[in-house]
């Protein structure tokens, strides 16, 4: 008997997004799903968006002035007929198979009522930037602790109509940067988010996007103001639990110092020496260990010899990992740019009997210490270890204790060390990285 899938309704708010909206529309069209509708709420675009929309006859298009993104999304959901809802911004995309997976997991009648997948970031040209949005749900309380990291990727969240009826609509007066966060705060008061490991969507970062137009610190302050709306009355234990958690974050000298050091670097690149010195010295005085990690350690290692590296690594200051890093540590798949974390697990199909496994990769020991040790196992059996003691490309060939038969096998590679680029480069990459995978093969 053929399975009956629930209708999925997707609303896309748009205003002058001709550069990206075609890719968004076609990513939905390409879904292998039998019953969906796509509604475009255009706010009166003047850049050719309407001409593009006319090319797609399956779309429901409304083009009229609105009061902002929240108003457009609310009006769009009022037009939907599906049992499952989601909204996809006009510069984001769905990945193949996303709707089918949602239709298999989300049950509008019996639950789960909210399904959340994974989402990766792309640049304005649609190229992966090698960073994934943290995707994890613990509880309503954790959602409100946004200062610990926002872990709900909006383009990859789908919900049953009953959730919208009980918890909607969008709050129209909020900043576009956090309008989804406000909605998810309300969702999580009544429902749990069911997280699946599939990659559902891409989130585009470009100079015109709302995310890139607002500074990191300003965005966080906006998010905290949204979170406070759901703390409850000051007489409730929930309120004080959240208040103490926020106070602990604000007094986190390492976190503030890292922010100031990043600001110092930005001002240096912009040619502002006074601002560079102000924030740099402030960060140094507040948390010397952060200044050492971000600036001194990488430069001293790069310029020093082997003896300097041996001296520096044991005294390197280690700061607490960010919430994003803690989420990423659970990942065992390679990243799209080839980098892997401290443990990677992959399924490989071996065509012929093999006696050797070959690894070709790249290691950057500048942040890892004096060496990188890889431990390799196949189908749960340890094969051997190999130490890499210099930067750059490396080649490893390990003999198997017995010939590997053709078929599917599980390959595990565990590294003894990893680093987080954010700690040393003051960038937005919070991934725990060990080495970059170039090629893995099995030989006779």
C-alpha positions as CSV (number, residue, x, y, z in Angstrom):
1,X,0.0,0.0,0.0
2,X,1.4,3.4,-1.0
3,X,2.1,5.7,1.8
4,X,0.0,8.9,2.0
5,X,2.1,12.0,2.8
6,X,0.8,15.1,4.4
7,X,0.7,18.3,2.4
8,X,3.6,20.6,3.2
9,X,3.1,24.4,2.8
10,X,6.2,26.6,2.4
11,X,5.9,30.4,2.7
12,X,8.7,32.6,1.3
13,X,8.7,36.3,2.1
14,X,10.6,38.3,-0.5
15,X,11.5,41.9,-1.3
16,X,14.0,42.7,-4.1
17,X,15.7,39.2,-4.0
18,X,16.0,38.7,-7.8
19,X,19.6,37.6,-7.3
20,X,18.7,34.6,-5.2
21,X,15.0,33.7,-5.4
22,X,15.3,31.5,-8.5
23,X,17.6,29.2,-6.7
24,X,15.3,29.1,-3.7
25,X,12.2,28.2,-5.8
26,X,14.1,25.5,-7.8
27,X,15.4,23.9,-4.6
28,X,11.8,23.4,-3.5
29,X,10.7,22.3,-7.0
30,X,13.4,19.7,-7.0
31,X,12.1,17.9,-3.9
32,X,11.0,14.3,-4.4
33,X,7.7,14.9,-2.6
34,X,4.2,14.3,-3.9
35,X,2.2,17.0,-2.2
36,X,3.5,20.5,-1.4
37,X,2.6,24.1,-2.1
38,X,4.9,27.1,-2.3
39,X,3.6,30.6,-1.5
40,X,5.6,33.7,-2.3
41,X,4.8,36.8,-0.4
42,X,6.4,39.7,-2.3
43,X,6.5,43.1,-0.7
44,X,6.5,45.0,-4.0
45,X,9.9,44.2,-5.5
46,X,11.3,46.6,-8.2
47,X,14.4,44.5,-9.2
48,X,12.9,42.0,-11.6
49,X,11.7,39.5,-9.0
50,X,8.1,39.6,-10.3
51,X,9.3,38.6,-13.8
52,X,11.2,35.6,-12.4
53,X,8.1,34.5,-10.4
54,X,5.9,34.6,-13.5
55,X,8.1,31.8,-15.0
56,X,6.9,29.3,-12.3
57,X,3.3,28.5,-12.8
58,X,3.0,26.3,-9.7
59,X,3.7,29.2,-7.3
60,X,1.0,31.1,-5.4
61,X,2.3,34.7,-5.6
62,X,1.0,37.7,-3.7
63,X,2.7,40.9,-4.5
64,X,1.6,43.8,-2.3
65,X,3.1,46.2,0.3
66,X,3.4,44.8,3.8
67,X,4.5,45.9,7.2
68,X,7.7,43.9,7.2
69,X,8.8,40.2,7.2
70,X,6.6,39.2,10.1
71,X,3.5,40.6,8.4
72,X,4.3,38.9,5.1
73,X,4.9,35.5,6.7
74,X,1.6,35.8,8.7
75,X,-0.4,36.6,5.6
76,X,1.3,33.8,3.8
77,X,0.4,31.2,6.4
78,X,-3.2,32.4,6.3
79,X,-3.3,31.2,2.7
80,X,-1.8,27.8,3.3
81,X,-3.7,24.5,3.0
82,X,-1.1,22.1,4.2
83,X,-0.9,20.1,7.5
84,X,2.8,20.8,7.8
85,X,4.2,24.3,7.7
86,X,7.6,26.1,7.3
87,X,9.0,29.3,5.9
88,X,12.0,29.6,3.7
89,X,13.6,33.0,3.1
90,X,14.2,34.1,-0.5
91,X,18.0,33.7,-0.2
92,X,18.0,30.2,1.4
93,X,17.5,26.8,-0.1
94,X,16.2,23.3,0.7
95,X,18.5,20.4,0.1
96,X,17.4,17.2,-1.9
97,X,15.3,14.9,0.1
98,X,14.4,17.3,2.9
99,X,10.6,17.3,2.4
100,X,10.4,13.6,2.1
101,X,12.3,13.1,5.3
102,X,10.0,15.6,7.1
103,X,7.0,13.8,5.7
104,X,8.3,10.5,7.0
105,X,9.0,11.8,10.5
106,X,6.5,14.6,11.4
107,X,3.0,13.3,12.2
108,X,0.5,16.2,12.3
109,X,-1.9,14.1,14.4
110,X,0.1,12.1,16.9
111,X,3.6,13.8,16.9
112,X,6.3,14.5,16.7
113,X,4.8,17.9,15.9
114,X,8.1,19.8,15.2
115,X,11.0,18.4,13.2
116,X,14.4,20.0,13.0
117,X,17.2,19.0,10.6
118,X,20.6,20.4,10.0
119,X,21.6,23.5,8.1
120,X,24.9,24.6,6.5
121,X,26.0,28.1,5.7
122,X,26.9,29.2,2.1
123,X,28.3,32.4,0.7
124,X,26.5,34.8,-1.7
125,X,27.4,32.5,-4.6
126,X,26.0,29.4,-3.0
127,X,29.3,27.9,-2.1
128,X,29.6,26.1,1.2
129,X,31.7,28.1,3.7
130,X,32.5,24.9,5.7
131,X,30.5,25.9,8.8
132,X,27.3,24.3,10.0
133,X,24.6,26.0,12.1
134,X,24.5,24.3,15.5
135,X,21.4,22.1,15.5
136,X,20.4,20.7,18.9
137,X,17.3,20.9,21.2
138,X,17.4,20.3,24.9
139,X,14.5,22.1,26.5
140,X,12.5,25.4,26.6
141,X,14.8,26.7,29.3
142,X,17.9,26.0,27.0
143,X,16.2,27.8,24.1
144,X,15.8,30.9,26.4
145,X,19.5,30.8,27.3
146,X,20.4,32.2,23.9
147,X,23.7,33.6,25.3
148,X,24.9,30.0,25.4
149,X,24.4,29.7,21.7
150,X,21.4,29.7,19.3
151,X,21.0,26.1,18.2
152,X,17.8,26.1,16.2
153,X,18.4,26.6,12.4
154,X,15.3,28.3,11.1
155,X,15.4,27.1,7.4
156,X,15.5,23.5,8.7
157,X,12.5,23.6,11.0
158,X,9.0,22.3,10.1
159,X,5.9,22.1,12.3
160,X,2.4,20.8,12.3
161,X,-0.5,23.3,11.7
162,X,-1.7,22.8,15.3
163,X,1.6,24.2,16.5
164,X,1.1,27.4,14.5
165,X,-2.6,27.7,15.5
166,X,-1.6,27.4,19.2
167,X,1.6,29.4,19.3
168,X,1.5,31.8,16.3
169,X,1.5,34.2,14.6
170,X,4.8,36.0,14.1
171,X,5.5,39.0,16.3
172,X,5.5,41.8,13.6
173,X,7.3,44.4,15.7
174,X,10.5,42.5,16.2
175,X,13.8,42.8,14.3
176,X,14.0,40.5,11.3
177,X,17.2,39.0,12.8
178,X,15.3,37.3,15.7
179,X,11.7,37.0,14.5
180,X,12.2,33.3,14.2
181,X,13.8,33.0,17.6
182,X,10.7,34.6,19.2
183,X,8.5,32.1,17.5
184,X,10.6,29.2,18.6
185,X,10.5,30.4,22.2
186,X,6.8,30.2,22.0
187,X,6.9,26.8,20.2
188,X,9.2,25.3,22.9
189,X,6.8,26.3,25.7
190,X,4.3,23.7,24.5
191,X,6.2,21.3,22.2
192,X,9.6,19.6,22.0
193,X,11.7,19.9,18.8
194,X,12.4,16.4,17.3
195,X,15.9,16.6,15.9
196,X,17.1,14.4,13.0
197,X,20.6,14.1,11.6
198,X,19.7,14.9,8.0
199,X,20.9,18.0,6.3
200,X,17.7,19.9,5.3
201,X,18.7,23.4,4.2
202,X,21.3,26.0,3.4
203,X,21.5,29.5,5.0
204,X,23.1,32.1,2.8
205,X,25.5,34.7,4.2
206,X,25.9,37.8,2.1
207,X,26.4,41.6,2.7
208,X,22.6,42.4,2.2
209,X,21.4,39.7,4.6
210,X,19.9,40.7,7.9
211,X,22.4,38.5,9.7
212,X,25.4,40.2,8.2
213,X,24.1,43.8,8.6
214,X,24.1,43.6,12.4
215,X,27.1,43.2,14.6
216,X,27.6,40.0,16.7
217,X,27.2,41.8,20.0
218,X,24.2,43.8,18.9
219,X,22.5,40.7,17.6
220,X,23.0,39.0,21.0
221,X,21.6,41.9,22.9
222,X,18.5,41.8,20.7
223,X,18.1,38.1,21.3
224,X,18.4,38.4,25.0
225,X,15.7,41.1,25.0
226,X,13.5,38.6,23.1
227,X,14.3,35.8,25.6
228,X,13.3,38.0,28.6
229,X,9.7,38.1,27.2
230,X,9.4,34.5,28.3
231,X,11.1,34.4,31.6
232,X,7.9,34.8,33.6
233,X,7.4,36.8,36.8
234,X,10.3,37.6,39.1
235,X,8.7,35.5,41.9
236,X,9.2,32.3,39.8
237,X,12.3,30.1,40.2
238,X,12.5,29.9,36.4
239,X,13.1,33.7,36.2
240,X,15.9,33.6,38.7
241,X,17.5,30.6,37.2
242,X,17.7,32.4,33.8
243,X,18.8,35.6,35.5
244,X,21.7,34.0,37.3
245,X,22.8,32.2,34.1
246,X,22.8,35.5,32.2
247,X,24.8,37.2,35.0
248,X,27.4,34.4,34.9
249,X,27.7,34.9,31.1
250,X,28.1,38.7,31.4
251,X,30.8,38.3,34.0
252,X,32.7,35.9,31.8
253,X,35.9,37.8,31.4
254,X,37.2,35.4,28.8
255,X,34.2,35.7,26.6
256,X,34.3,39.5,26.8
257,X,38.1,39.6,26.2
258,X,37.7,37.4,23.1
259,X,35.1,39.8,21.8
260,X,37.4,42.7,22.4
261,X,40.3,41.0,20.7
262,X,38.2,40.2,17.7
263,X,37.1,43.9,17.6
264,X,40.7,44.9,17.9
265,X,41.6,42.8,14.9
266,X,38.7,44.2,12.9
267,X,39.8,47.8,13.6
268,X,43.4,47.0,12.7
269,X,42.3,45.7,9.3
270,X,40.2,48.9,8.8
271,X,43.3,51.1,9.6
272,X,42.1,52.4,13.0
273,X,45.2,52.2,15.2
274,X,43.7,53.9,18.2
275,X,40.7,51.6,18.2
276,X,43.0,48.6,17.7
277,X,45.1,49.6,20.7
278,X,42.1,50.4,22.9
279,X,40.3,47.1,22.4
280,X,43.6,45.1,22.3
281,X,44.9,46.5,25.6
282,X,41.5,46.1,27.2
283,X,41.3,42.5,26.2
284,X,44.9,41.9,27.4
285,X,44.2,43.4,30.8
286,X,40.9,41.5,31.2
287,X,42.1,38.1,30.2
288,X,45.8,37.7,29.4
289,X,45.3,34.0,28.5
290,X,42.9,34.9,25.7
291,X,45.3,37.5,24.3
292,X,48.0,34.8,24.4
293,X,45.9,32.3,22.6
294,X,44.5,34.6,19.9
295,X,47.6,36.6,19.1
296,X,50.9,35.6,20.8
297,X,50.7,31.8,20.6
298,X,50.2,31.5,16.8
299,X,52.8,34.1,15.9
300,X,55.5,32.8,18.3
301,X,55.0,29.2,17.0
302,X,55.2,30.4,13.4
303,X,58.4,32.3,14.0
304,X,60.0,30.0,16.6
305,X,62.0,26.8,16.0
306,X,61.3,23.3,17.4
307,X,62.5,24.3,20.9
308,X,60.1,27.2,21.0
309,X,57.2,25.0,20.0
310,X,58.0,22.5,22.7
311,X,58.2,25.3,25.3
312,X,55.0,27.0,24.2
313,X,52.6,24.1,23.8
314,X,52.6,22.9,27.5
315,X,52.0,26.5,28.8
316,X,49.3,27.3,26.2
317,X,46.2,28.6,28.0
318,X,43.1,26.6,27.4
319,X,39.7,28.4,27.7
320,X,36.3,26.8,28.0
321,X,34.8,25.7,24.8
322,X,31.8,27.6,23.4
323,X,28.3,26.0,23.2
324,X,28.7,25.7,19.4
325,X,31.9,23.7,19.8
326,X,30.3,21.4,22.3
327,X,27.5,20.7,19.8
328,X,30.0,20.1,17.0
329,X,32.0,17.7,19.1
330,X,29.2,15.2,18.7
331,X,29.7,15.2,14.9
332,X,31.5,12.2,13.4
333,X,31.0,13.1,9.7
334,X,33.6,15.0,7.7
335,X,32.7,18.7,7.0
336,X,32.0,19.7,3.5
337,X,35.4,21.3,3.1
338,X,37.1,18.1,4.1
339,X,38.1,19.0,7.7
340,X,37.3,16.4,10.4
341,X,37.0,16.6,14.2
342,X,38.6,14.4,16.8
343,X,36.7,11.4,15.6
344,X,35.3,10.5,12.2
345,X,33.2,7.5,11.3
346,X,32.5,6.6,7.7
347,X,31.0,3.8,5.7
348,X,33.1,2.6,2.7
349,X,32.3,0.1,0.0
350,X,35.4,-1.9,-0.8
351,X,35.2,-3.4,-4.3
352,X,38.2,-5.8,-4.2
353,X,40.0,-7.7,-1.5
354,X,42.4,-5.2,0.2
355,X,45.4,-5.5,2.5
356,X,46.3,-1.8,2.9
357,X,44.3,1.4,3.8
358,X,45.8,4.7,2.6
359,X,45.1,8.1,4.0
360,X,46.0,11.3,2.2
361,X,45.4,14.5,4.2
362,X,46.7,17.8,5.6
363,X,47.6,18.8,9.1
364,X,48.3,22.2,10.6
365,X,50.4,21.6,13.7
366,X,50.6,25.3,14.5
367,X,47.6,24.9,16.9
368,X,47.7,21.1,17.6
369,X,51.0,20.8,19.4
370,X,54.1,18.9,18.4
371,X,52.4,16.0,16.6
372,X,49.1,14.6,15.5
373,X,48.4,10.9,16.2
374,X,45.7,9.1,14.2
375,X,44.3,5.8,15.4
376,X,42.5,3.8,12.7
377,X,40.0,1.0,13.2
378,X,37.9,-1.0,10.6
379,X,34.7,-2.7,11.7
380,X,35.5,-2.0,15.3
381,X,39.0,-3.6,15.1
382,X,42.0,-1.4,15.7
383,X,44.4,-1.5,12.6
384,X,47.2,0.8,13.8
385,X,48.3,4.3,14.6
386,X,50.4,6.9,12.8
387,X,52.1,10.1,14.0
388,X,52.4,13.2,11.9
389,X,55.1,15.5,13.2
390,X,55.2,18.3,10.5
391,X,52.8,20.7,8.9
392,X,51.4,20.2,5.5
393,X,50.2,17.2,3.4
394,X,50.8,13.8,4.7
395,X,50.4,10.2,3.5
396,X,49.7,7.2,5.7
397,X,49.6,3.5,4.6
398,X,48.6,1.0,7.2
399,X,48.7,-2.8,6.6
400,X,45.6,-4.7,7.5
401,X,46.0,-7.7,9.9
402,X,44.0,-9.7,7.4
403,X,42.7,-9.1,3.9
404,X,39.5,-7.1,3.8
405,X,36.7,-8.8,1.9
406,X,34.6,-6.8,-0.7
407,X,31.5,-5.1,0.7
408,X,30.5,-2.3,3.1
409,X,32.9,-1.6,6.0
410,X,33.0,1.0,8.8
411,X,36.1,3.1,9.0
412,X,36.9,5.0,12.3
413,X,39.8,7.5,12.6
414,X,40.4,9.1,16.0
415,X,42.9,12.0,16.5
416,X,44.7,12.8,19.7
417,X,44.3,16.6,19.4
418,X,42.0,19.2,17.9
419,X,41.7,23.0,17.9
420,X,39.0,25.6,17.5
421,X,39.9,28.3,14.9
422,X,37.8,30.9,16.8
423,X,40.2,30.7,19.8
424,X,43.3,31.5,17.8
425,X,42.1,33.4,14.7
426,X,39.3,35.3,16.4
427,X,36.9,34.4,13.5
428,X,33.4,32.8,13.5
429,X,34.6,29.2,13.1
430,X,33.7,27.2,16.2
431,X,34.4,23.8,14.8
432,X,36.8,21.4,16.6
433,X,39.3,20.6,13.8
434,X,42.0,17.9,13.8
435,X,43.0,17.4,10.1
436,X,41.7,17.8,6.6
437,X,40.9,14.7,4.6
438,X,42.0,14.6,1.0
439,X,41.5,11.0,0.0
440,X,41.0,7.5,1.5
441,X,41.5,4.3,-0.5
442,X,41.9,0.6,0.0
443,X,44.6,-1.2,-2.0
444,X,45.5,-4.8,-2.6
